[in-house]
Amino acid sequence: MSKISERVFDLVKPVVEDEGCSLWDVEYVREAGTWYLRVFVDKEGGVSIDDCERISRRLDPILDEADPVPESYVFEVGSAGADRELKRPSDFAQFLGTDVEVKLYMPLEGSKVYVGKLLGYEEGAVTIDQKGKELSFAPAQIAQVRLYVSF
């Protein structure tokens, strides 16, 4: 997490929780030449558009006053989503036993994407069960881990 994301995380967390949600993540990224500050929230039973709007309206003046971002940016509040990215040890602990998608930087045995049940997470290493076969990935191999949703 960048210093800006960390600072914003600390600023917005009390407001998000006051609105009955939990703060999942804050992301500060540049896409197509524009900076985006995104706040991802979660709530038992799901996050509604009204939740996002209410939180956004409350956070706007707080962010304007604290001014944690040096450039101009687009501010968005949204749901963490069913296919949310897992980043922190607590994320992995919360979703042990759940299906995840592990994306790798380089192919391993011909594939860069592996789907399986999350068995473990230790110091950045991820272990999954893929159809009865236990697979472990080192932190340097892993580009991203997301919850896997099949339809």
Secondary structure, 3 states (H helix, E strand, C coil): CCHHHHHHHHHHHHHHHHCCCEEEEEEEEEECCEEEEEEEEECCCCCCHHHHHHHHHHHHHHHHHHCCCCCCCEEEEEECCCCCECCCHHHHHHCCCCEEEEEEEEEECCEEEEEEEEEEEECCEEEEEECCEEEEECHHHEEEEEECCCC
